[in-house]
Amino acid sequence: MAAAVDSSDASDMRSSLHLGGQDGGNRAAVHQPDLILVRWARSGDPSAFGVLYLRHHHAAWRLAHGVSGFARQCPQIVVEAFARVLRPGTVTTSHGGSCRSELLAEVRRVAANPSFTDRQPELVVFGDHEGQEVVAASPLLVEAFRRLDEPQRTAWWLLEVERLTPRETAAVMRVDCGQLAGHHAGASRALTSHLAAAVPPTTAATCRRAAERIAAGGEPDEITGRHLRSCPVCRMRREERLRPAATLCDAVPPMPLLGIECHRRWRTG
């Protein structure tokens, strides 16, 4: 009996996530706008939940890292955010035909919970151009991003990584456009300053010179170019200076398989 229950439960989850179900309900749900699917999901329709999950789970996963500063609890944040937005019996409040802004706002609210903000940096070992090992808590920009306050992290991430418009970002953060501009400008200044200052006094003179040239912007001169070809740490510093959004997005780990866990949490309310 237990095996039958497990098989039935797995089949129901696969169908609700539209990962193999061929029934008419799934096919109909795929072509519906978010506004209708949210209403159906909050009425208990598993097909609607599955389609919404597949549409928006990557955005929720990325923002969970951005808001929390790459917390280890990001899987729990995503699961809880989906459950809160789509739990049966709640009132539909989505506007504009999409639930993404509401979901992203919920990701931010969940991540603000102290139980979801244990940010433990992961150690990465680099070899410098002299063969010595350099241990960094993380890529420099990721560490700088962790040090921003939460509104700055959220504003910068939504605008620069997710490429939301200022109006969409302000709606997610529940702030006006003036406040949003202040958060974004503060984050940009802090990230630039950190990259310019993240060279310890014991660093080799060639690395310090390269860091100064990188912070100043523009193309490296011949000496700096030669150094960059032999020093992976300075190459990383330059890449982060030139492509900060791509650097942070690349730092987001691959998303684990959270669909079944989200489904379970959604069903239990």
C-alpha positions as CSV (number, residue, x, y, z in Angstrom):
1,M,0.0,0.0,0.0
2,A,2.8,2.4,0.8
3,A,4.4,1.9,-2.5
4,A,1.1,2.6,-4.3
5,V,0.8,5.9,-2.3
6,D,4.3,6.9,-3.2
7,S,3.8,6.2,-6.9
8,S,0.5,8.1,-7.0
9,D,2.0,11.0,-5.2
10,A,5.0,11.2,-7.5
11,S,2.7,10.9,-10.6
12,D,0.5,13.8,-9.2
13,M,3.6,16.0,-8.7
14,R,4.9,15.2,-12.2
15,S,1.6,16.1,-13.7
16,S,1.2,19.3,-11.6
17,L,4.6,20.5,-12.7
18,H,3.8,19.7,-16.4
19,L,6.8,17.4,-16.6
20,G,5.0,14.7,-18.5
21,G,1.3,15.0,-17.9
22,Q,-0.7,14.9,-21.2
23,D,-4.2,15.7,-19.8
24,G,-6.3,18.5,-21.2
25,G,-6.0,20.5,-18.0
26,N,-2.3,20.7,-18.3
27,R,-2.4,21.7,-21.9
28,A,-5.1,24.4,-21.2
29,A,-3.0,25.8,-18.3
30,V,0.1,26.3,-20.3
31,H,-1.6,28.8,-22.6
32,Q,-3.2,30.9,-19.8
33,P,-1.8,34.2,-18.5
34,D,-0.5,34.4,-15.0
35,L,-3.5,36.2,-13.7
36,I,-5.8,33.3,-14.5
37,L,-3.3,30.7,-13.3
38,V,-2.8,32.4,-10.0
39,R,-6.6,32.3,-9.4
40,W,-6.7,28.6,-10.4
41,A,-3.7,27.7,-8.2
42,R,-5.2,29.5,-5.2
43,S,-8.3,27.4,-5.8
44,G,-6.2,24.3,-5.5
45,D,-5.5,23.5,-9.2
46,P,-2.1,21.6,-9.3
47,S,-1.7,22.1,-13.1
48,A,-1.9,25.9,-12.7
49,F,0.7,25.7,-9.8
50,G,3.0,23.7,-12.0
51,V,3.0,26.0,-14.9
52,L,3.5,29.1,-12.7
53,Y,6.4,27.3,-11.0
54,L,8.1,26.5,-14.3
55,R,7.6,30.1,-15.6
56,H,9.1,31.9,-12.6
57,H,11.3,29.5,-10.5
58,H,14.6,30.7,-12.0
59,A,13.9,34.3,-11.3
60,A,12.9,33.5,-7.8
61,W,16.1,31.4,-7.3
62,R,18.3,34.2,-8.6
63,L,16.7,36.9,-6.5
64,A,16.9,34.8,-3.4
65,H,20.6,35.0,-3.7
66,G,20.6,38.7,-4.5
67,V,18.4,39.7,-1.6
68,S,20.0,37.4,1.0
69,G,23.6,38.0,-0.1
70,F,24.1,34.4,-1.3
71,A,22.7,32.7,1.9
72,R,22.8,29.0,2.1
73,Q,19.1,29.0,2.9
74,C,18.1,30.1,-0.7
75,P,16.3,26.8,-1.4
76,Q,14.0,27.3,1.7
77,I,13.4,30.9,0.6
78,V,12.2,29.9,-2.8
79,V,10.0,27.1,-1.5
80,E,8.4,29.3,1.1
81,A,7.8,32.2,-1.3
82,F,6.0,30.0,-3.8
83,A,3.9,28.5,-1.1
84,R,2.9,32.0,0.3
85,V,2.0,33.5,-3.0
86,L,0.0,30.6,-4.4
87,R,-1.4,28.8,-1.3
88,P,-5.0,27.8,-1.8
89,G,-7.6,30.1,-0.2
90,T,-5.6,33.4,-0.6
91,V,-7.0,36.4,-2.5
92,T,-5.6,37.1,-5.9
93,T,-3.8,40.5,-5.9
94,S,-1.7,40.2,-9.1
95,H,-1.8,43.0,-11.6
96,G,-0.8,43.4,-15.2
97,G,-1.3,39.7,-16.0
98,S,1.9,38.4,-14.3
99,C,2.5,37.1,-10.8
100,R,6.3,37.6,-11.1
101,S,6.4,40.9,-9.2
102,E,4.3,39.5,-6.4
103,L,6.5,36.4,-6.2
104,L,9.7,38.4,-6.2
105,A,8.3,40.7,-3.5
106,E,7.5,37.6,-1.4
107,V,11.0,36.2,-1.9
108,R,12.3,39.5,-0.5
109,R,9.9,39.3,2.5
110,V,10.9,35.7,3.3
111,A,14.6,36.4,3.0
112,A,14.2,39.2,5.5
113,N,13.4,36.6,8.1
114,P,16.5,36.1,10.4
115,S,16.2,32.4,10.0
116,F,17.0,32.8,6.3
117,T,20.0,35.1,6.6
118,D,22.9,33.0,7.8
119,R,25.4,34.1,5.1
120,Q,28.4,31.8,5.2
121,P,31.0,32.6,2.5
122,E,32.4,29.7,0.6
123,L,36.2,29.6,0.3
124,V,37.7,29.7,-3.2
125,V,41.4,29.1,-3.7
126,F,43.2,31.0,-6.4
127,G,46.9,30.6,-7.5
128,D,48.7,33.9,-8.1
129,H,51.3,34.6,-10.8
130,E,54.1,33.7,-8.4
131,G,52.7,30.2,-7.7
132,Q,51.4,31.1,-4.2
133,E,47.9,30.2,-3.2
134,V,45.5,33.1,-2.4
135,V,42.4,32.2,-0.4
136,A,39.5,34.5,-1.0
137,A,36.1,34.2,0.8
138,S,34.5,34.5,-2.7
139,P,35.0,36.6,-5.8
140,L,35.6,40.1,-4.7
141,L,32.4,41.5,-6.1
142,V,30.3,38.8,-4.3
143,E,31.9,39.7,-1.0
144,A,31.3,43.4,-1.7
145,F,27.7,42.7,-2.6
146,R,27.2,40.8,0.7
147,R,28.2,44.0,2.6
148,L,25.5,46.1,1.0
149,D,22.3,46.7,3.0
150,E,19.3,44.7,1.9
151,P,17.5,47.5,0.0
152,Q,20.7,48.3,-1.9
153,R,21.2,44.6,-2.8
154,T,17.6,44.2,-3.9
155,A,17.5,47.4,-6.0
156,W,20.8,46.7,-7.7
157,W,20.0,43.1,-8.4
158,L,16.5,43.7,-9.9
159,L,17.8,46.6,-12.1
160,E,21.1,45.2,-13.2
161,V,20.7,41.4,-13.1
162,E,17.0,40.8,-13.7
163,R,16.8,43.9,-15.9
164,L,13.5,45.0,-14.6
165,T,12.4,48.5,-15.3
166,P,12.5,51.1,-12.5
167,R,8.7,51.1,-12.3
168,E,8.7,47.3,-12.0
169,T,11.5,47.3,-9.4
170,A,9.8,50.0,-7.4
171,A,6.6,47.9,-7.3
172,V,8.5,44.8,-6.1
173,M,10.2,46.8,-3.4
174,R,7.2,48.9,-2.4
175,V,9.2,52.2,-2.7
176,D,8.9,55.3,-4.9
177,C,11.2,55.9,-7.8
178,G,13.3,58.5,-5.9
179,Q,14.0,56.0,-3.1
180,L,14.8,53.3,-5.7
181,A,17.3,55.6,-7.4
182,G,19.0,56.3,-4.1
183,H,19.4,52.6,-3.2
184,H,20.8,51.8,-6.7
185,A,23.2,54.7,-6.7
186,G,24.4,53.8,-3.2
187,A,25.0,50.2,-4.2
188,S,26.9,51.2,-7.3
189,R,29.2,53.5,-5.4
190,A,29.8,50.9,-2.7
191,L,30.7,48.2,-5.1
192,T,33.1,50.4,-7.1
193,S,34.8,51.6,-3.9
194,H,35.2,48.1,-2.5
195,L,36.8,46.8,-5.7
196,A,39.2,49.7,-5.7
197,A,40.1,49.2,-2.1
198,A,40.2,45.4,-2.0
199,V,44.0,45.1,-2.3
200,P,45.7,44.3,1.0
201,P,49.0,46.2,1.8
202,T,51.0,42.9,1.6
203,T,50.0,42.4,-2.1
204,A,52.8,42.5,-4.6
205,A,53.6,45.8,-6.2
206,T,52.6,44.6,-9.6
207,C,49.2,43.6,-8.3
208,R,48.7,46.9,-6.6
209,R,49.6,48.8,-9.8
210,A,47.2,46.6,-11.8
211,A,44.4,47.3,-9.3
212,E,44.9,51.0,-9.6
213,R,44.8,50.9,-13.4
214,I,41.6,48.7,-13.2
215,A,39.9,51.0,-10.8
216,A,40.6,54.0,-13.1
217,G,38.9,52.2,-16.0
218,G,39.9,52.2,-19.6
219,E,42.2,49.8,-21.4
220,P,45.3,48.5,-19.5
221,D,48.7,49.6,-20.6
222,E,51.4,47.2,-21.8
223,I,52.8,46.5,-18.3
224,T,49.3,45.9,-16.8
225,G,48.3,43.8,-19.8
226,R,51.3,41.5,-19.3
227,H,50.6,41.2,-15.6
228,L,46.9,40.4,-16.3
229,R,47.9,37.5,-18.5
230,S,49.9,35.9,-15.7
231,C,47.8,36.8,-12.6
232,P,44.3,35.1,-12.3
233,V,43.3,37.2,-9.3
234,C,43.9,40.5,-11.1
235,R,42.1,39.1,-14.2
236,M,39.1,38.3,-12.0
237,R,39.3,41.8,-10.5
238,R,39.2,43.4,-13.9
239,E,36.4,41.2,-15.1
240,E,34.3,42.1,-12.1
241,R,35.0,45.8,-12.7
242,L,33.9,45.5,-16.3
243,R,30.9,43.1,-16.0
244,P,29.5,43.3,-12.5
245,A,26.0,42.0,-13.3
246,A,27.4,39.0,-15.2
247,T,29.9,38.3,-12.4
248,L,27.1,38.2,-9.8
249,C,24.8,36.2,-12.0
250,D,27.5,33.7,-12.7
251,A,28.1,33.3,-8.9
252,V,24.5,32.0,-8.5
253,P,24.8,28.2,-8.2
254,P,22.7,25.9,-10.4
255,M,19.2,25.6,-9.1
256,P,18.5,22.3,-7.4
257,L,15.3,20.3,-8.1
258,L,12.9,22.1,-5.8
259,G,9.7,21.5,-7.8
260,I,8.5,18.5,-5.7
261,E,9.3,20.3,-2.4
262,C,7.5,23.5,-3.6
263,H,4.5,21.3,-4.5
264,R,4.4,19.6,-1.1
265,R,4.7,22.9,0.7
266,W,2.0,24.4,-1.5
267,R,-0.4,21.5,-0.8
268,T,0.1,21.7,3.0
269,G,-0.5,25.5,3.0
